[in-house]
Structure formats: structure tokens, C-alpha cells
Amino acid sequence: MSLIILIPAYNEEENIERVVNNIIENYPQYDYVVVNDGSRDHTAKICRKNGYNLIDLPVNLGLAGGFQAGMKYAHNNKYDYCIQFDGDGQHNPEYIEDMLKCMAQTGADIVIGSRFKTKKKPTSLRMMGNNVIEFAIMVTTHKKISDTTSGMRMFNAKTIKFMAKSMDFGPEPDTISYLIKCGAKVEEVQVEMNERIAGESYLTMSRAIEYMLRMCMSIFFIQWFRKKTKI
């Protein structure tokens, strides 16, 4: 059994050392790769200085492009599992083992680290977007996912191959919706996530609303026109 932690990073110079060093020092049983997505700050320089395993993209491809570069790396190096892991320090590697166990016990193709599997969601405008996307996925796939916007997702080898060889599939809720329609089994594991310590989040309130609308448009309409390929 081999697993790689995929860490997409864009302008994470204030966080990347803390994230990667934690993995190296406390979770050496897992491999990792940082995908620097054309950062404008010193993210790549810090990674090279520390000798981190690095894919250094020369231009910013966006989350979908960086994610696919990491999936291609995982597939080409024949990893059994790949877990998407934010470079801002919000995700905790201590839950990787629980997610692996869930995947083994349930036969899942994707396991999501969920903040709300067993805990109640807070009431906020931002969480309203999560609820709307959850409703959209449930209506179109009949699968309830409690934390649709979680960026902590584990994929098995079959799904890694599918994502590595497919174009224009980012690590987003609409992709999860599409994969369910293609036959992927998705499960969730309760996790705790940290608040961002340094740097700025991309997701402002206006962008959160735009993101919700874009995801719902894709889930309700665009995904129906994609060719369904059995995973």
C-alpha cells in the first residue's frame, strides 16, 4: 500500500514549511509532493531551499491544472492512494489513517474528510452555499454528502487514473457529482480542520456566492452533457 499527499500551493510562502515539515517529521510513512502553481511569492524558492519534493509549474494553471499535474504524478508513480491536502495548514494528517480504513472497509473510490459527518453545521451565509451545493448533488445523484466543499479528499488508484487521463476535472463538488454518476462510491470521515494561520484566503464572500452559483450550474446542467465513462 502506497499513498502520496498532494499539496497544491499558490502563494503559500507563509505556510508551506509548517505544512510540509509536519508531514516529514511526524508522518514519514506517507510520501508527498508540492505542486507550486506558478506562485508569485517565494513558495517555490522555499521548497527548493528545503529540498522538498516539488512539481514547479512555470505559470499559474489554477486549481484544476495544479490538481491534474499532481494526479498525473501519482498515476505515473503507481501510487495506490492520493490525498488532496491544502497548502495553508487547514488539513490535519492525523486523519489520513481513518480515511484509509474507511476506504478499505467500504470499498470506496473517494473518501472525503468531512467537518460535518457527525457534527452540526454552523449557521452562516457561507455555510448556506455548502447546503445549496449539498442539495444539488443529492437531487442529481441521490447521494448525501455533508461537506461538499471540503478540500481534503482521498482517491484510490482507479480514480487517480481516471483523473490523470481526463481533461478539465478540478477537485470541486461538481467533479464529485460527475464521478458518482460514473459509478464512483463516495464516503465521508469526520475530521477537524484548522483555521488559516497566515496568508489570505481566495474565497471572499462575493467569490463564495459566485462559486456556489457556478457549482450549481455545473451540477444541474453541464454535467448532464458530459459523456459518462465507467470508473
DAZIVEN-V26017 format. One line per field, one symbol per residue. burial: I if it has 9 or more other ideal C-beta (glycine too) atoms within 8 Angstrom, else O. Layout:
burial = ???
This chain:
burial = OOIIIIIIIIIIIOIIOIIIIIIIOOIOOIIIIIIIIIIOOOIIOIIIOIOIOIIOIOOOIOIIIIIIIIIIIIIOOOIOIIIIIIIIIIIOIOIIOIIIOIIOOOOIIIIIIIIIIOOOIOOOOOIOIIIIIIOIIIOIIOOOIIIIOIIIIIIIIOIIIIIIOOOOIIIIIIIIIIIIIIOIIIIIIOIOIIOIIOIOOOOOOOIIIOIIOOIIIIIIOIIOOOOOOOI
